[in-house]
Amino acid sequence: MVTEENIIELKSIQLLEKAIEYGASDIHFFPQTDCYTIYFQKSGELHEMTQYPRALSSRMISYFKFMSELDITETRKPQSGSFFKAFEGAQYSFRVSTMPAMYKESVVVRIQKEDAVISFEHLFLEDKWREQMERVLRLKQGLIVITGPTGCGKTTTMYACTSHCVQKLNRHVITLEDPVEREVENVLQVQVNERFGFTYDAGLKAILRHSPDVIMLGEIRDRHAAETAVRAALSGHLVLTTVHSKDLIGVLYRLIDLGVTRDQLEQTIVAILTQRLIDHPATKNRYAVFQMATAEALDRLFALVKAGERDDAETIEDVVRRYTNEARSLP
C-alpha cells in the first residue's frame, strides 16, 4: 500500500541516489519564501539542481532528521547527526546538519563513501610528511591538530591516522564524535548526544575509564570542546582533533580565542597539520598536499604567538602552487 510516508522516503532516497551519481559531496536544502532550492556541492562549488515545494521539503527534512536520530519537532536550534545506508553494494555515511533560517530550517547533508577511506601509507605524496606524522603518532601523549577549510580532506586524514594507530601501532583508540561520520574497524566510536545529556565532558569521563591510548575528538567547535581536548592531552593521552583555521599559526590563535592559554598550548600540542586538495590537470584525480609543524617549526610558531606576530614563511597556498605547477608537468 502506497502511503504519504512511503512517497517521502522514496523521494528522499532518490535525491541521495542522484547526488551520489552526480559525485556531490553535499546536498543543500536552501529555504526560500515559498519553496526550497536544492543545491549539490561538488569540488567546492554549488550547483542548483531543482526546487521542491516547502511542504514536500519539510517532510523530506524530517525524514533525514529521523534517520539521524535528531528531534524532528525542533526547528529553532541547530542539530547534527548521521546515518548510514548502502547504495549499489557500497556503504555511505550521511551527516545531517540543520540550521534555523529566516523562512524555514536550512539543512546540509554531507555524503561520504565508507570504502573511500585512504590508507595511511597512501595518504601522503611525500615520504617526509608520512614520516613526520608517523613519529608524532608514536608519542604517548599530546595534541595533534588538523586544520583547513571545509571539504579539504581533514576527516579522511584523521580517520587514516586513527586506523594506522590501531592496525600498525597496536594502540587502543576511542573516538568521541558529534556525529560519528565513518565506521572504523576495531575502533570504539562514541557519539555525543546533547539531547540526552551525553556531552563532550560526560563522554570524555566515560572514555578515560576505558583506558585508551589514543582519543580522537571529531572537531573543536567551541570553548567546551577545546577544554575537553586539552584536558585529555594533559591527562596522558594522545589526542587527534580538527580545528577550522586558515593556516598553521591560525590554529594557535583560534584555540586561544576559545580559552586555551599559551602555556597549555605549549604543554599539549605536538603537531599541527594543514592541508588542501588539488586536481591533477591531466587525470582530474584529487590528492592532498600538506604543511606540517612539529618540533622546531612548532617552537617557532609558539614564539610568534608570544610576540603577537604571524608567520611570514611559506604558506599552505605556496605549497599548493608549487605542487600544482609540478602536476602540470607530469604526463
Buried (B, 14 or more C-beta within 10 A) or exposed (E): EEEEEEEBBEBBEEBBEBBBEBEBBBBBBBBEEEBBBBBBBBEEEBEEBEEBEBEBBBBBBBBBBBBBBBEBEBBEEEBBBBBBEEEEEEBBBBBBBBBBEEEBBBBBBBBBEBEEBBEBEEBBBEEEBBEBBBEBBEEEBBBBBBBBBEBBBBBBBBBBBBBBBBBBBEBBBBBBBBBBBBEBEEBEBBBBBEEEEBBBBBBBEEBBEEEBBBBBBBBBBEEBBBBBBBBBBBEEBBBBBBBBBBBBBBBBBBBBEBEBEEEBBBBBBBBBBBBBBBEBEEEEEEBBBBBBBBEEBBEBBBEBBEEEEEBEEEBBEEBBEEBBEEBEEEE
